[in-house]
Amino acid sequence: MKNLVLLSVVSVLGFTVLSLFGCGDANPEASAVTSANKTNLQRLANLYGLHQLQNKYEGPADEAAFKEFIKNTDPRMLEPMGVDPGAVDELFVSERDGEPFNIRYNITSGPRGSSEPAVFEATGKNGKRMVGFLNMVQQEVDSSEYERLMAGKGSSPAAASSSRKSGDDRSGG
């Protein structure tokens, strides 16, 4: 699973880099990046992973550091993700509930990436909140699962599923 996580992160970032040298709107790599960044939750989770890759696998220390990182990222990299470096504050608000996201800062990964939950809707809808994981998975969860994930006691369902398939019987939590 760790190789899959790394491949996912590298693919998105690779597509982003390739889009810098591509052919405009007809660029399939840019389309893939756009597709993987349809919501602010996805964008923030992917930018968090980018921060880790560029900072010795360390997540941002706090919201101010994360915003500064995004503002200082090459705008040509941000554009296919749908990120306006001049409107970073808006990126930190969920489109579903209109509230600022809760973010777990200082998550450390490794060369193969992470499947940690990082970006959380504050209220969500109908008693369910979206969670963005660092391996490009998003999941809608109930209150008890939300609290468990917010406390750092779990990883993405894809990571747990893959671990079980590969014979790893750790619970992931």
C-alpha positions as CSV (number, residue, x, y, z in Angstrom):
1,M,0.0,0.0,0.0
2,K,2.8,2.4,0.8
3,N,4.0,2.1,-2.8
4,L,0.5,2.8,-4.0
5,V,0.3,5.9,-1.8
6,L,3.7,7.1,-3.2
7,L,2.6,6.4,-6.7
8,S,-0.6,8.4,-6.2
9,V,1.2,11.4,-4.7
10,V,4.0,11.3,-7.3
11,S,1.4,10.9,-10.1
12,V,-0.5,14.0,-9.1
13,L,2.6,16.0,-8.6
14,G,4.1,14.6,-11.8
15,F,1.0,15.6,-13.7
16,T,1.2,19.1,-12.1
17,V,4.9,19.5,-13.2
18,L,4.2,18.1,-16.7
19,S,1.3,20.5,-17.0
20,L,3.8,23.4,-16.6
21,F,5.3,22.3,-19.9
22,G,2.2,21.1,-21.7
23,C,0.0,22.3,-24.4
24,G,-2.7,24.2,-22.6
25,D,-6.2,23.0,-22.4
26,A,-5.6,19.9,-24.5
27,N,-3.1,18.6,-21.9
28,P,-4.4,15.3,-20.5
29,E,-2.0,15.7,-17.5
30,A,-3.6,19.0,-16.5
31,S,-7.0,17.4,-16.8
32,A,-5.9,14.6,-14.5
33,V,-4.7,17.2,-11.9
34,T,-7.9,19.1,-12.2
35,S,-10.0,16.0,-11.8
36,A,-8.0,15.1,-8.6
37,N,-8.7,18.6,-7.1
38,K,-12.4,19.2,-7.5
39,T,-13.1,20.4,-4.0
40,N,-11.2,22.5,-1.4
41,L,-10.9,19.4,0.8
42,Q,-9.1,17.6,-2.0
43,R,-6.9,20.6,-2.8
44,L,-5.8,21.1,0.8
45,A,-5.1,17.4,1.3
46,N,-3.0,17.3,-1.9
47,L,-1.2,20.6,-1.0
48,Y,-0.5,19.1,2.4
49,G,1.2,16.1,0.7
50,L,3.2,18.5,-1.5
51,H,4.3,20.4,1.6
52,Q,5.5,17.1,3.1
53,L,7.4,16.2,-0.1
54,Q,9.2,19.6,-0.2
55,N,9.9,19.7,3.6
56,K,11.6,16.5,4.6
57,Y,8.2,14.7,4.9
58,E,6.9,17.1,7.6
59,G,3.5,18.6,7.4
60,P,2.9,22.3,8.0
61,A,3.3,23.5,11.6
62,D,0.1,25.5,11.6
63,E,-2.4,27.3,9.5
64,A,-0.2,30.4,9.0
65,A,2.7,28.2,7.8
66,F,0.4,26.2,5.5
67,K,-1.0,29.4,3.9
68,E,2.4,30.8,3.4
69,F,3.6,27.6,1.7
70,I,0.6,27.8,-0.7
71,K,1.2,31.5,-1.4
72,N,4.8,30.7,-2.2
73,T,4.1,27.7,-4.5
74,D,4.6,28.4,-8.2
75,P,1.2,29.6,-9.5
76,R,1.7,27.5,-12.6
77,M,1.6,24.5,-10.3
78,L,-1.5,25.7,-8.5
79,E,-3.5,26.7,-11.5
80,P,-4.4,23.1,-12.7
81,M,-5.5,22.4,-9.1
82,G,-7.9,25.3,-9.2
83,V,-6.0,27.2,-6.5
84,D,-5.7,31.0,-6.7
85,P,-2.7,32.0,-4.6
86,G,-4.4,35.4,-4.1
87,A,-7.4,33.8,-2.5
88,V,-5.8,31.2,-0.1
89,D,-8.2,32.0,2.8
90,E,-11.2,30.8,0.6
91,L,-9.4,27.5,0.1
92,F,-9.6,26.7,3.8
93,V,-13.5,26.8,3.8
94,S,-15.7,23.8,2.9
95,E,-18.0,24.2,0.0
96,R,-20.5,21.8,1.7
97,D,-21.0,23.5,5.1
98,G,-19.4,26.9,4.5
99,E,-17.2,26.6,7.5
100,P,-13.4,26.6,7.9
101,F,-11.8,23.1,7.8
102,N,-10.2,21.5,10.9
103,I,-6.7,20.5,9.9
104,R,-4.2,18.2,11.7
105,Y,-0.9,19.9,11.5
106,N,2.7,18.4,11.9
107,I,1.9,15.0,10.4
108,T,5.1,13.3,9.4
109,S,5.2,10.9,6.5
110,G,8.1,9.2,4.7
111,P,9.4,8.7,1.2
112,R,6.4,6.5,0.4
113,G,3.8,9.1,1.5
114,S,1.0,8.8,4.1
115,S,-2.6,7.7,4.4
116,E,-3.2,9.8,7.5
117,P,-6.4,11.9,7.8
118,A,-5.5,15.5,7.6
119,V,-8.4,17.8,6.5
120,F,-11.8,17.7,8.2
121,E,-15.1,19.4,7.6
122,A,-16.3,21.2,10.8
123,T,-20.0,20.4,10.5
124,G,-20.7,18.6,7.3
125,K,-24.2,17.6,6.2
126,N,-26.9,15.4,7.7
127,G,-24.7,14.4,10.6
128,K,-21.8,13.3,8.4
129,R,-18.5,15.1,7.7
130,M,-16.0,14.7,5.0
131,V,-12.4,13.8,5.8
132,G,-9.5,14.2,3.4
133,F,-6.6,11.7,3.7
134,L,-3.1,12.3,2.4
135,N,-3.4,9.4,-0.1
136,M,-6.1,11.2,-2.1
137,V,-9.0,9.4,-0.5
138,Q,-12.0,11.3,0.8
139,Q,-14.6,9.7,3.1
140,E,-17.8,10.8,4.7
141,V,-17.8,9.7,8.4
142,D,-20.1,9.9,11.4
143,S,-19.2,11.7,14.6
144,S,-17.5,8.8,16.4
145,E,-15.3,8.0,13.4
146,Y,-14.6,11.7,12.9
147,E,-13.3,12.0,16.5
148,R,-11.2,8.9,16.2
149,L,-9.6,10.2,12.9
150,M,-9.2,13.7,14.2
151,A,-7.2,12.2,17.2
152,G,-4.9,10.6,14.7
153,K,-6.1,7.1,15.4
154,G,-6.6,5.7,11.9
155,S,-5.7,5.9,8.3
156,S,-7.7,5.9,5.1
157,P,-10.0,3.0,4.3
158,A,-8.0,2.2,1.2
159,A,-4.8,1.9,3.3
160,A,-6.5,-0.5,5.8
161,S,-8.1,-2.5,3.0
162,S,-4.8,-2.9,1.1
163,S,-2.9,-3.9,4.3
164,R,-5.4,-6.7,5.0
165,K,-5.1,-7.9,1.4
166,S,-1.4,-8.0,1.6
167,G,-1.5,-10.2,4.7
168,D,-0.9,-7.4,7.2
169,D,-3.3,-7.9,10.0
170,R,-2.7,-4.6,11.9
171,S,-6.0,-2.8,12.7
172,G,-4.7,0.6,11.4
173,G,-5.9,2.3,14.6
